Structures are given as structure tokens and as C-alpha cells.
Amino acid sequence: MKSNQSNNPATEPEVPTGQHLIALVGNPNAGKTTLFNSLTGSHQKVGNYAGVTVEKVSGYLKLDDEIVECIDVPGQYSLSAVSEDEKVAVDVIEGREKDTRRPDLLVCVLDATNLERNLYFFSQLAEAGHSVVVAMTMVDRLEQSGQAIDLPKMSNLLGVEIVPMVGHKDRGLQELKDAIWRNLRDPRTASFEIRFPDAIETRVAALRERVARVGIDFTKFDIRRALLHPDDPFNSFLKDFPEMQDVLRYVLCANAPEAKDNDFTWKDFQDRNNSELVNIFGNYVNRTFVLMHKLCKGRVPQLHQELMDDADHALIQAIQNAKTMVESAIENYKFRDALFEVVDLARKANKYMQDKEPWIVAKRMDTDATAQSLIDNCIHLCLQLTANLAILIQPFMPETAKRLCTQMKVVDRMLQWENAGRLDLLKVGYPLPAPQLLFRKVEDAEVTAQVEKLQNNLKAATMNTTPAPHTEATPAAPALPELKPEVAYDDFAKIDLRVATILKAEKVEKADKLLKLELQMGEEMRTVVSGIAMHYQPEAIVGRQVIVVANLAPRKMRGIESKGMILMAQNADGKLIFAAPTEAADNGGEVK
């Protein structure tokens, strides 16, 4: 095979349209652009993708006397696009970008010194069924550290050719060109496949079986591909709730149980956004910046160690504890618990500020020589805690974390995890801009519109899949959840359902969805923790009769031992309703 390319610089050449098109893809800072320059030399053209400001860099090289067009795709970490650059990159890879056809081959650039992160992106390309050649860069740095990669074994595992590279020395360049040409003539799809835990694989298989009943065959990756399509539910969400993708991430994670499917309702989306993100997290950050501008001249105030009290030290300890708790939860895949700890830190900070009352202390300026110093301490610690919130929330809400960085006038590098727990992230005397609201409230009308849209979509789907009966029209019944697998009668008979009366109800501390219920069940008193706080006020349900799963094994929830479960029904809009006797029944009576 021959490779030729001119090295004589001239005016910017037009990139000819070749028979083949390849695209260089990979994480930012993996050496992709250096490699692109080595491959194409002076045969490059710089422009813009249609309708956006993202720069389009293309070029060409000659392989075996054939022109091969090459695109340097903007760097990205995954196929789940968020930024404009990432969306363009995904559209190029998937062949959806205007005036750019789908690449025949992807050259995936992997940084040998950072394989764990880089391989995640590769795994997505492999699952999507793309033809891929891997260019392994930074191998010289890996060798300098005394490490090595068994490339033949890795190539066999991933099912693709891997070429070791040192871009700035053109080491491996000819070998890469040879590999590109081989794979253009004889495309190979990566055989690498991620195996998820059995519980997830079982649910994926069940989902595929359910959609197959209506004549549709989904592969495992079809679900992810659907999310990348312009008409997918996520893009529809962004049209109705622009720049609120982090809120969706938050709600899905905060509401994600470890042992069953996630249940998403628009009412829960509204409640969590308004009560937790707007009223707790966003309100705290906004108050901190407003008071800094009002009481500290818009600059990070000094911390006066000699005036610190127990409340100050307790807040510092809470910051450091939060890092430990969030880190442990994430490492143990308890993402909901990790997110709870982040929001709980904001709750504690709100209480700290409320107890300190710097706006009241400011009224003592003329009579108390320490007043300004006390205000400084409060605002200083609140600002440092805000910086820590940005780091801790970043795994769940990356765009919010970046917005906080912009508001604090710090670079994204501050978000590195090792900075969590520090109290010197914002420098004393540093001026900060006026506050901007992080979140907005979701109104009732917006939730109603989404529920109506969902119902209309369900009706449309029913009309498209079910022949219309030749009878008089009747009101459409709401769509019912899929029935669970059949159980034997003997297994069902083990469940002991009893009637009980709620004698006392109260909210569980630091748990917005939970109520602690004291029940009378015959001669026995029971404590049951139930996730109905978003649907009922505690005082409104005292005296109600309910049905309880009486022989359910006890379980601790937020430190409270719950002995049983209340039976509830759920409406199409997500509202929970008690499943209860229609007439007064004896407490402790069996449900037959």
C-alpha cells in the first residue's frame, strides 16, 4: 500500500470528496488534533457546521492512490450530548449532520494514560455497531512511567485493530494508515460488549419482549440510539423545559430505588424541583450572594478565627463530612443517598444562615465593633460551602456545577473531586458578580400540559396499533401498567392483609417523601413509614382506616423501623390514593 500527501503549504485547499470518509473521534485532550494534523498535513479546510458556530475541520489523505476524506470531530466524553459541540459530534458520527454523510470508519483516539475514562466512549461506539480502528496515543508517557499494555490481548478483547502512537514524533503513523486502509476495504465491527448486572439484563430482556408483542424488535442499544434521535423524549423535554436537563437528572436520580424500576411522574418532577432545588439549594446560593453584595461589598470576606463559635465549627465539620458521605455512597452505587447528602448540606447551610441572621447583626454596626467581623465569618463560610456544593453536585448535575463556577469566577478545574472539603476555594477579597437564579419554579399549568401530552400520545399509540371497532364510540380507558408475572396461590396466601387505623402521622426529618405513621391494628400498635408525604398532609389522614401488609419483614428507613406497608393505588397523574375499606371495619380484621 502507498501513502502520499503533499507537504508544500499553499493557499487553503478545497477538500475533495473521496470515495471513503473517516472521522477522528475521542475524548478532549487525547491527542486527536495532533494526529489529525499528522494524517492530513496541509490538506485541510476550516469552516463551520451548518447553523451553528462549531468549527468544522476536514482534510484528506491518499491511501493506495485513493483519496480518503477525514473529519476532526469535536472531542466528547460520551454519545449523550449536552453541549453544542457534543451534539454536532454525535450528529457527525451518526450521519445526521447536514452536508456530511455517515463516516465509513471511525478512528477512535484513546489516551494510554487515561484508559478508564477513554474506554467508556469507545464502549458506546462499539455498542452502536460502528466500524472502529483505535489509535492509542501517549504510549511514550506510559512507557516512561514503567507501565505497559498488552495490546494484542486488548485488541482481541475489543475486537478491533489497535495502533500505538506518539503523535508529535509520527511514531506509528504509517501503521495507522495501513490499518485504516485495511478496515475501509474490509470493515470490522467491534465485538466488545458491556455486560450489566443480571438484574438489569433481566429487565432489558423483559422490555424487549414487551415491545416485540407489538411487532417491534429492539436491540439493547436501540434504546440509547432512540435517546440520540432528534424526536426522542429527552429532546422533547428540552423543548418544553429549556436548559433544565440537570433538573431531570436530579429527579431521576433522587427518585431511583435500588431494588425496582424507577417511577417518574410529572407531579414528583414539579415537587422535587420546587421544594428541593428552588427552595433549598437555589435559594441558599442566591441568599449567600445577595448578602455578600449587600453586607460585604461584593467581595469574599475574611474569616476571623478568633470570633468563630460552635455553629461555625459545626458547619465546617458538615462540609468535610459531606465529602466523606457522598464519596462512600457513590463508591457503593448508592447514588440516591449520595444526592440526599448534597441537598442535606444545603439544608444545614440554610439553617446556619437563618440562625446567624447577618441582616440583623448589620443593624448593630454602630454599637458593636465585632458586628462586621461576625457577618464576614458567616458569609465567608457560606461562600466556601457554595463552592463545595458545586463539586459535590457535579457528578449528578454537571451543567449546574459549571454555572456555579461561572458565578464564582473560578475555572472548571476547581470541580476536581480532591478539592471537596477545602475551605480556601474562594480567595479572600475576590470580587464576585451579582447572583443569578440557578433554578426556576415549575408551574401547575406546565405539569398539566405534560400530563395531557402524555395522555394524547398514549391515545395516538392506541389508535395506531389497534383497529377501530365498528361500534358506537365509548370513552377511552386509561392505560394500565403491565401485569406482573403470575404467582402461585400458595405464595399469595402467605401475605397477611389487615385493617388498621392511623392514630398519629408526622413527617420524617430530612426525608421529603416519607411520613411516620402510628397505627392501631387490633390490640397492637404499629409504626409504619410510608412514602406518601408528597400526596397527603399528616394532619389530614389521622383517623383514616387503611389496609396494611402486616407480615412484611421489618425494615429501617431513615433510622425508623417500619413494620408493614400501607396499600395505595396510583392515578394516571401519579396521585396516590388509599386502598381502604368503604365502610368502617374492625381494627386488625383480615382482608379476604
C-alpha positions as CSV (number, residue, x, y, z in Angstrom):
1,M,0.0,0.0,0.0
2,K,1.2,3.5,-0.8
3,S,0.6,6.7,1.2
4,N,1.2,10.1,-0.3
5,Q,0.4,13.6,0.9
6,S,1.9,16.9,-0.1
7,N,3.8,18.9,2.5
8,N,4.0,22.1,0.5
9,P,1.9,24.8,2.2
10,A,-0.3,26.8,-0.1
11,T,-3.5,28.6,0.0
12,E,-6.2,26.8,1.9
13,P,-7.1,23.9,-0.4
14,E,-10.6,22.6,-1.1
15,V,-11.1,19.2,0.4
16,P,-12.0,16.8,-2.4
17,T,-14.9,14.4,-1.8
18,G,-13.3,11.0,-1.7
19,Q,-14.9,7.6,-2.1
20,H,-14.2,7.0,1.6
21,L,-14.9,9.1,4.7
22,I,-13.3,8.6,8.1
23,A,-13.8,10.6,11.3
24,L,-11.3,11.0,14.2
25,V,-13.2,10.8,17.4
26,G,-12.3,10.7,21.1
27,N,-12.2,12.5,24.4
28,P,-10.8,16.0,24.6
29,N,-7.0,16.3,25.1
30,A,-6.4,12.7,23.9
31,G,-4.1,13.9,21.1
32,K,-6.7,13.7,18.4
33,T,-5.9,17.0,16.7
34,T,-2.2,16.3,16.6
35,L,-2.9,13.0,15.0
36,F,-5.3,14.7,12.5
37,N,-2.6,17.2,11.5
38,S,-0.1,14.3,11.0
39,L,-2.5,12.4,8.8
40,T,-3.7,15.3,6.6
41,G,-0.7,17.7,6.6
42,S,-1.5,20.8,4.7
43,H,-4.6,19.3,3.1
44,Q,-7.1,20.9,5.5
45,K,-10.0,23.1,5.4
46,V,-11.6,25.0,8.3
47,G,-15.2,26.1,8.2
48,N,-18.4,25.8,10.3
49,Y,-21.1,23.2,10.6
50,A,-24.4,24.4,9.2
51,G,-26.5,26.6,11.6
52,V,-24.0,26.6,14.5
53,T,-20.7,28.2,15.4
54,V,-18.9,24.9,16.0
55,E,-15.8,24.8,13.8
56,K,-15.6,22.1,11.2
57,V,-12.1,20.9,10.4
58,S,-11.7,18.5,7.5
59,G,-8.9,17.3,5.3
60,Y,-7.8,14.4,3.2
61,L,-5.0,11.9,2.7
62,K,-4.2,9.5,-0.1
63,L,-4.1,5.8,0.6
64,D,-3.2,3.4,-2.3
65,D,-3.8,6.3,-4.7
66,E,-7.3,6.8,-3.4
67,I,-8.5,10.0,-1.7
68,V,-9.8,9.5,1.8
69,E,-11.7,12.4,3.3
70,C,-11.1,12.9,7.0
71,I,-13.0,14.9,9.6
72,D,-11.6,16.0,13.0
73,V,-14.8,15.7,15.1
74,P,-15.1,17.9,18.2
75,G,-14.0,16.0,21.4
76,Q,-16.6,14.4,23.6
77,Y,-16.8,12.1,26.6
78,S,-19.9,10.1,25.5
79,L,-22.7,9.8,23.0
80,S,-25.1,11.5,25.5
81,A,-24.6,15.0,24.1
82,V,-25.2,18.1,26.2
83,S,-23.1,21.0,24.7
84,E,-23.4,22.3,21.2
85,D,-20.0,20.8,20.3
86,E,-21.1,17.4,21.6
87,K,-24.4,17.5,19.7
88,V,-22.5,18.2,16.5
89,A,-20.0,15.4,17.2
90,V,-22.8,12.9,17.8
91,D,-24.7,14.0,14.6
92,V,-21.5,13.6,12.5
93,I,-20.9,10.1,14.0
94,E,-24.5,9.0,13.4
95,G,-24.7,10.6,9.9
96,R,-27.3,13.1,10.8
97,E,-25.2,16.3,10.2
98,K,-26.3,18.3,7.2
99,D,-24.0,18.1,4.2
100,T,-21.9,15.4,6.0
101,R,-22.6,11.7,5.2
102,R,-22.1,9.0,7.8
103,P,-18.4,8.0,8.2
104,D,-17.3,4.7,6.7
105,L,-14.8,4.3,9.6
106,L,-14.2,5.9,13.0
107,V,-10.6,6.3,14.2
108,C,-11.1,6.3,18.0
109,V,-8.2,8.1,19.7
110,L,-7.5,6.6,23.2
111,D,-5.1,8.2,25.7
112,A,-3.0,5.3,27.0
113,T,-2.5,7.1,30.4
114,N,-6.3,7.6,30.9
115,L,-7.9,4.4,29.6
116,E,-10.6,4.1,32.1
117,R,-12.3,7.3,31.0
118,N,-11.5,6.9,27.3
119,L,-12.8,3.3,27.1
120,Y,-16.2,4.4,28.2
121,F,-16.7,6.4,25.0
122,F,-15.2,3.5,22.9
123,S,-17.7,1.1,24.5
124,Q,-20.6,3.3,23.3
125,L,-19.2,3.3,19.8
126,A,-18.9,-0.5,19.9
127,E,-22.5,-1.0,21.2
128,A,-23.7,1.3,18.4
129,G,-22.2,-1.1,15.8
130,H,-19.7,1.4,14.3
131,S,-16.6,0.2,12.4
132,V,-13.7,1.4,14.5
133,V,-9.9,1.5,14.5
134,V,-8.1,2.5,17.7
135,A,-5.2,4.9,17.7
136,M,-3.5,4.5,21.1
137,T,-1.8,7.8,21.9
138,M,0.6,8.9,24.8
139,V,2.2,5.5,24.8
140,D,5.6,7.2,25.3
141,R,4.4,8.7,28.6
142,L,3.1,5.3,29.7
143,E,6.5,3.7,28.9
144,Q,8.3,6.5,30.9
145,S,6.2,5.6,33.9
146,G,7.4,2.0,33.6
147,Q,4.0,0.6,32.6
148,A,2.9,-1.3,29.5
149,I,-0.3,-2.5,27.9
150,D,-0.7,-6.0,26.3
151,L,-2.0,-4.6,23.0
152,P,-2.6,-7.9,21.2
153,K,-4.7,-9.1,24.2
154,M,-6.6,-5.8,24.3
155,S,-7.2,-5.9,20.6
156,N,-8.6,-9.4,20.8
157,L,-10.8,-8.4,23.8
158,L,-12.2,-5.3,22.0
159,G,-12.4,-6.9,18.5
160,V,-10.6,-4.0,16.7
161,E,-7.1,-3.1,15.5
162,I,-5.1,-1.0,18.0
163,V,-2.2,1.0,16.7
164,P,0.2,2.5,19.3
165,M,1.1,6.2,18.5
166,V,3.3,9.0,19.5
167,G,1.7,11.8,17.6
168,H,4.3,14.6,17.8
169,K,7.0,12.1,16.6
170,D,4.8,10.5,13.9
171,R,5.6,7.1,15.5
172,G,3.0,4.6,14.4
173,L,1.6,6.9,11.7
174,Q,2.3,4.6,8.8
175,E,0.9,1.6,10.7
176,L,-2.3,3.6,11.4
177,K,-2.7,4.4,7.7
178,D,-2.3,0.7,6.9
179,A,-4.9,-0.2,9.5
180,I,-7.3,2.5,8.2
181,W,-7.0,1.1,4.6
182,R,-7.5,-2.5,5.7
183,N,-10.6,-1.6,7.6
184,L,-12.0,0.5,4.8
185,R,-11.7,-2.4,2.4
186,D,-12.9,-5.0,5.0
187,P,-14.9,-3.2,7.7
188,R,-14.8,-4.8,11.2
189,T,-17.4,-4.1,13.9
190,A,-16.1,-4.1,17.4
191,S,-17.1,-7.2,19.3
192,F,-16.8,-5.6,22.7
193,E,-20.0,-5.8,24.8
194,I,-20.7,-4.5,28.2
195,R,-22.4,-7.0,30.5
196,F,-24.5,-5.3,33.1
197,P,-25.6,-6.9,36.3
198,D,-28.1,-9.7,35.9
199,A,-30.9,-7.7,37.4
200,I,-30.5,-5.0,34.7
201,E,-30.0,-7.5,31.9
202,T,-33.2,-9.3,33.0
203,R,-35.2,-6.1,32.9
204,V,-33.8,-5.2,29.5
205,A,-34.8,-8.6,28.2
206,A,-38.3,-8.1,29.6
207,L,-38.6,-4.7,28.0
208,R,-37.6,-6.1,24.6
209,E,-40.1,-8.9,24.9
210,R,-42.9,-6.4,25.7
211,V,-42.2,-4.2,22.7
212,A,-41.9,-7.3,20.5
213,R,-45.5,-8.0,21.1
214,V,-46.5,-5.0,19.0
215,G,-44.1,-6.1,16.2
216,I,-41.0,-4.1,17.2
217,D,-37.6,-5.6,17.7
218,F,-35.3,-3.5,19.9
219,T,-31.6,-4.3,20.4
220,K,-30.1,-3.3,23.7
221,F,-28.5,-0.3,22.0
222,D,-31.7,0.8,20.2
223,I,-32.9,2.4,23.5
224,R,-29.8,4.5,23.7
225,R,-29.9,5.3,20.0
226,A,-33.5,6.4,20.4
227,L,-32.4,8.9,23.0
228,L,-30.0,10.4,20.5
229,H,-32.7,10.9,17.9
230,P,-34.0,14.5,17.4
231,D,-37.5,13.4,18.2
232,D,-36.7,11.5,21.3
233,P,-38.4,12.2,24.7
234,F,-35.3,13.9,26.1
235,N,-35.2,16.4,23.2
236,S,-38.9,16.9,23.6
237,F,-38.3,17.6,27.3
238,L,-35.7,20.2,26.5
239,K,-38.1,22.0,24.1
240,D,-40.6,22.3,26.9
241,F,-38.1,22.9,29.7
242,P,-35.0,24.5,28.0
243,E,-31.8,24.3,30.0
244,M,-33.4,22.1,32.6
245,Q,-31.7,18.8,31.7
246,D,-29.9,18.9,35.1
247,V,-33.3,19.0,36.9
248,L,-34.4,15.9,35.0
249,R,-31.1,14.2,36.0
250,Y,-31.7,15.2,39.6
251,V,-35.3,13.9,39.8
252,L,-34.5,10.6,38.1
253,C,-31.6,10.0,40.5
254,A,-33.3,11.3,43.6
255,N,-36.3,9.0,42.9
256,A,-34.3,6.0,41.8
257,P,-34.8,3.0,44.1
258,E,-32.0,0.4,44.1
259,A,-34.3,-2.7,44.0
260,K,-37.0,-1.8,41.5
261,D,-37.8,0.2,38.4
262,N,-37.8,4.0,38.6
263,D,-41.3,5.6,38.7
264,F,-41.3,9.0,37.1
265,T,-44.3,11.3,37.5
266,W,-44.6,14.9,36.5
267,K,-46.0,15.8,39.9
268,D,-42.9,14.4,41.5
269,F,-40.8,16.3,39.0
270,Q,-42.5,19.5,40.0
271,D,-42.3,18.9,43.7
272,R,-38.7,18.0,43.8
273,N,-37.7,20.9,41.5
274,N,-39.7,23.4,43.5
275,S,-39.1,22.2,47.1
276,E,-35.6,20.9,46.9
277,L,-33.8,22.6,44.0
278,V,-35.5,26.0,44.1
279,N,-36.4,26.4,47.8
280,I,-33.4,24.7,49.3
281,F,-30.4,24.5,47.0
282,G,-31.0,27.5,44.7
283,N,-32.4,29.7,47.5
284,Y,-29.4,29.2,49.7
285,V,-26.9,30.1,46.9
286,N,-28.9,33.1,45.9
287,R,-29.2,34.4,49.5
288,T,-25.5,33.9,50.0
289,F,-24.6,36.1,47.0
290,V,-27.2,38.7,47.8
291,L,-25.9,39.2,51.3
292,M,-22.3,39.2,50.2
293,H,-23.1,42.1,47.9
294,K,-25.2,43.9,50.5
295,L,-23.1,43.4,53.6
296,C,-19.5,42.6,52.2
297,K,-19.2,45.0,49.3
298,G,-19.5,42.2,46.7
299,R,-16.2,40.5,47.8
300,V,-15.2,37.3,49.6
301,P,-14.8,38.5,53.2
302,Q,-12.1,37.5,55.6
303,L,-12.5,34.7,58.2
304,H,-11.8,36.0,61.7
305,Q,-10.7,32.8,63.5
306,E,-10.8,34.5,67.0
307,L,-14.5,35.1,66.7
308,M,-15.6,31.7,65.4
309,D,-18.2,29.9,67.5
310,D,-19.6,26.4,67.8
311,A,-22.0,26.9,64.9
312,D,-19.1,27.9,62.6
313,H,-17.1,24.9,63.6
314,A,-20.2,22.6,63.2
315,L,-20.7,23.9,59.6
316,I,-17.1,23.3,58.7
317,Q,-17.4,19.7,60.0
318,A,-20.6,19.3,58.0
319,I,-18.7,20.3,54.8
320,Q,-16.0,17.8,55.5
321,N,-18.5,15.0,56.5
322,A,-20.5,15.6,53.3
323,K,-17.5,14.8,51.1
324,T,-16.9,11.5,53.0
325,M,-20.6,10.5,52.9
326,V,-21.1,11.4,49.2
327,E,-17.8,9.6,48.2
328,S,-18.8,6.5,50.1
329,A,-22.3,6.4,48.7
330,I,-21.1,6.8,45.1
331,E,-18.4,4.1,45.5
332,N,-21.1,1.8,46.8
333,Y,-23.5,2.7,43.9
334,K,-26.0,4.3,46.3
335,F,-26.5,7.4,44.1
336,R,-29.8,8.4,45.7
337,D,-28.2,8.5,49.1
338,A,-25.2,10.5,47.7
339,L,-27.6,13.1,46.3
340,F,-29.5,13.3,49.5
341,E,-26.3,14.2,51.4
342,V,-25.6,17.0,48.9
343,V,-29.0,18.5,49.4
344,D,-28.9,18.0,53.1
345,L,-25.7,20.0,53.2
346,A,-27.6,22.9,51.6
347,R,-30.4,22.4,54.2
348,K,-27.8,22.7,57.0
349,A,-26.3,25.8,55.4
350,N,-29.8,27.4,55.1
351,K,-30.4,26.8,58.9
352,Y,-26.9,28.1,59.7
353,M,-27.6,31.3,57.9
354,Q,-31.0,31.7,59.4
355,D,-29.6,31.2,62.9
356,K,-26.7,33.6,62.3
357,E,-29.1,36.3,60.9
358,P,-26.3,38.5,59.4
359,W,-29.0,41.0,58.3
360,I,-29.9,41.6,62.0
361,V,-26.3,41.8,63.0
362,A,-25.8,44.5,60.4
363,K,-28.2,46.8,62.4
364,R,-25.6,46.7,65.3
365,M,-22.8,48.2,63.2
366,D,-22.8,51.5,65.1
367,T,-22.8,49.9,68.6
368,D,-20.9,46.6,68.2
369,A,-17.3,46.7,67.0
370,T,-17.4,43.0,66.1
371,A,-20.6,43.1,64.0
372,Q,-18.8,43.3,60.6
373,S,-16.4,40.6,61.6
374,L,-19.3,38.3,62.6
375,I,-21.0,39.0,59.3
376,D,-17.7,38.3,57.5
377,N,-17.4,34.9,59.1
378,C,-21.0,33.9,58.2
379,I,-20.7,35.0,54.6
380,H,-17.1,33.6,54.2
381,L,-18.2,30.1,55.3
382,C,-21.4,30.2,53.3
383,L,-19.4,31.1,50.1
384,Q,-16.9,28.3,50.8
385,L,-19.8,25.9,51.3
386,T,-21.3,27.0,48.0
387,A,-18.0,26.1,46.2
388,N,-18.1,22.7,47.9
389,L,-21.7,22.2,46.7
390,A,-20.6,22.8,43.2
391,I,-18.0,20.0,43.5
392,L,-20.4,17.6,45.3
393,I,-23.3,18.1,42.9
394,Q,-21.1,17.9,39.7
395,P,-21.5,14.1,39.3
396,F,-25.3,14.5,39.2
397,M,-25.8,18.0,37.8
398,P,-22.7,18.9,35.6
399,E,-24.3,21.9,34.0
400,T,-25.3,23.4,37.3
401,A,-21.8,22.9,38.7
402,K,-20.4,24.8,35.7
403,R,-22.9,27.6,36.2
404,L,-21.8,27.9,39.8
405,C,-18.2,28.1,38.6
406,T,-19.1,30.9,36.3
407,Q,-20.9,32.7,39.1
408,M,-17.9,32.3,41.4
409,K,-15.5,33.3,38.6
410,V,-13.4,30.1,39.0
411,V,-12.2,27.7,36.4
412,D,-13.8,24.3,35.9
413,R,-10.6,22.7,37.4
414,M,-12.0,23.6,40.8
415,L,-14.6,20.9,40.3
416,Q,-11.9,18.2,40.7
417,W,-13.1,15.8,43.5
418,E,-9.9,16.2,45.6
419,N,-10.9,19.8,46.2
420,A,-14.1,18.8,48.1
421,G,-13.9,19.6,51.8
422,R,-11.5,22.5,51.3
423,L,-12.3,25.9,52.9
424,D,-10.0,28.1,50.7
425,L,-11.6,27.5,47.3
426,L,-12.6,31.2,47.0
427,K,-9.9,33.7,47.8
428,V,-10.4,36.5,50.3
429,G,-11.0,39.9,48.7
430,Y,-12.0,38.3,45.3
431,P,-15.0,40.2,43.7
432,L,-17.9,38.1,42.7
433,P,-20.7,39.0,40.2
434,A,-24.3,39.7,41.1
435,P,-26.3,36.5,41.7
436,Q,-28.3,34.7,39.0
437,L,-31.0,32.2,39.8
438,L,-29.9,28.6,39.3
439,F,-33.4,27.2,39.0
440,R,-36.9,28.3,38.2
441,K,-40.2,27.0,39.6
442,V,-42.3,24.6,37.5
443,E,-45.9,25.9,37.4
444,D,-49.0,23.7,37.7
445,A,-50.0,24.6,34.2
446,E,-46.8,23.2,32.8
447,V,-47.4,19.9,34.7
448,T,-51.0,19.7,33.4
449,A,-49.8,20.3,29.8
450,Q,-47.2,17.4,30.1
451,V,-49.8,15.0,31.5
452,E,-52.2,15.9,28.7
453,K,-49.4,15.4,26.2
454,L,-48.7,12.0,27.6
455,Q,-52.3,11.0,27.5
456,N,-52.6,12.2,23.9
457,N,-49.6,10.2,22.9
458,L,-51.0,7.1,24.5
459,K,-54.3,7.6,22.7
460,A,-52.4,8.1,19.4
461,A,-50.3,5.0,20.0
462,T,-53.5,3.0,20.8
463,M,-55.2,4.3,17.6
464,N,-52.1,3.4,15.5
465,T,-51.8,-0.2,16.9
466,T,-55.5,-1.2,17.5
467,P,-58.1,-1.4,14.7
468,A,-61.0,0.9,15.4
469,P,-64.1,-1.1,16.4
470,H,-67.3,-0.6,14.3
471,T,-69.4,0.3,17.3
472,E,-70.5,3.4,18.9
473,A,-67.6,5.3,20.4
474,T,-67.0,4.9,24.2
475,P,-64.7,6.9,26.4
476,A,-61.1,5.5,26.3
477,A,-60.0,3.8,29.4
478,P,-56.7,4.9,30.9
479,A,-53.6,2.8,30.0
480,L,-52.9,0.2,32.7
481,P,-49.5,-0.8,33.9
482,E,-48.2,-4.2,32.6
483,L,-49.3,-7.1,34.8
484,K,-46.5,-8.6,36.9
485,P,-45.6,-12.3,36.5
486,E,-48.1,-14.8,37.7
487,V,-47.7,-16.1,41.3
488,A,-48.9,-19.4,42.7
489,Y,-51.9,-19.2,45.1
490,D,-49.9,-20.7,47.9
491,D,-47.3,-17.9,47.6
492,F,-50.1,-15.2,47.6
493,A,-51.8,-16.8,50.6
494,K,-48.7,-16.1,52.7
495,I,-49.5,-12.3,52.5
496,D,-51.4,-11.2,55.6
497,L,-53.5,-8.1,54.9
498,R,-55.1,-6.4,57.9
499,V,-57.2,-3.3,58.6
500,A,-55.6,-0.6,60.8
501,T,-56.4,3.0,61.8
502,I,-53.9,5.9,61.7
503,L,-53.7,7.4,65.2
504,K,-50.7,9.7,64.5
505,A,-48.9,11.0,61.4
506,E,-45.8,13.1,61.2
507,K,-43.1,14.0,58.6
508,V,-39.8,12.1,58.8
509,E,-36.9,14.5,59.3
510,K,-34.7,15.0,56.2
511,A,-37.0,12.9,54.0
512,D,-39.4,14.9,51.9
513,K,-41.4,11.9,50.7
514,L,-41.8,10.0,54.0
515,L,-44.4,10.0,56.7
516,K,-44.1,8.2,60.0
517,L,-47.5,6.6,60.9
518,E,-48.6,5.2,64.2
519,L,-51.3,2.5,63.5
520,Q,-53.7,0.7,65.7
521,M,-54.1,-2.9,64.4
522,G,-56.4,-4.7,66.8
523,E,-54.7,-4.7,70.2
524,E,-51.3,-4.0,68.6
525,M,-49.7,-0.6,67.9
526,R,-47.6,-0.5,64.8
527,T,-45.1,2.1,63.3
528,V,-45.1,2.2,59.5
529,V,-43.0,4.6,57.3
530,S,-44.8,5.4,54.1
531,G,-43.7,7.4,51.0
532,I,-46.9,9.5,50.8
533,A,-45.7,12.8,52.2
534,M,-46.0,14.4,48.7
535,H,-49.6,13.5,48.5
536,Y,-51.1,14.0,52.0
537,Q,-50.6,16.3,54.9
538,P,-50.0,14.4,58.2
539,E,-53.0,16.0,60.0
540,A,-55.4,15.2,57.1
541,I,-55.0,11.4,57.4
542,V,-55.3,10.9,61.2
543,G,-58.3,8.7,61.8
544,R,-58.3,7.0,58.4
545,Q,-58.6,3.3,58.1
546,V,-56.0,1.7,55.9
547,I,-55.0,-1.8,54.7
548,V,-51.6,-3.0,55.9
549,V,-49.3,-5.8,54.7
550,A,-49.0,-7.0,58.3
551,N,-46.4,-9.8,57.9
552,L,-43.9,-7.8,55.8
553,A,-40.4,-8.2,57.3
554,P,-39.4,-5.0,59.3
555,R,-37.2,-2.6,57.5
556,K,-35.3,0.5,58.8
557,M,-35.9,3.7,56.9
558,R,-34.1,6.9,58.0
559,G,-33.3,5.2,61.3
560,I,-37.0,4.3,61.9
561,E,-38.1,0.6,62.0
562,S,-41.1,0.2,59.7
563,K,-43.3,-2.8,60.4
564,G,-45.6,-3.2,57.4
565,M,-46.7,-1.4,54.3
566,I,-49.7,0.7,53.5
567,L,-51.6,-0.3,50.3
568,M,-52.0,2.6,47.9
569,A,-53.5,2.9,44.4
570,Q,-52.0,5.3,41.8
571,N,-53.8,7.5,39.3
572,A,-52.6,8.3,35.8
573,D,-51.3,11.7,37.0
574,G,-49.2,10.0,39.8
575,K,-51.5,10.8,42.7
576,L,-51.5,8.1,45.4
577,I,-54.9,7.1,46.9
578,F,-55.5,4.9,49.9
579,A,-56.8,1.4,49.2
580,A,-59.1,1.2,52.2
581,P,-62.5,-0.3,53.4
582,T,-65.5,1.6,52.0
583,E,-67.2,1.0,55.4
584,A,-65.9,1.0,58.9
585,A,-64.2,-2.3,59.7
586,D,-62.7,-3.8,62.9
587,N,-59.1,-2.8,63.5
588,G,-56.9,-5.9,63.0
589,G,-59.5,-7.6,60.8
590,E,-58.3,-9.7,58.0
591,V,-58.7,-8.7,54.4
592,K,-60.1,-11.7,52.5
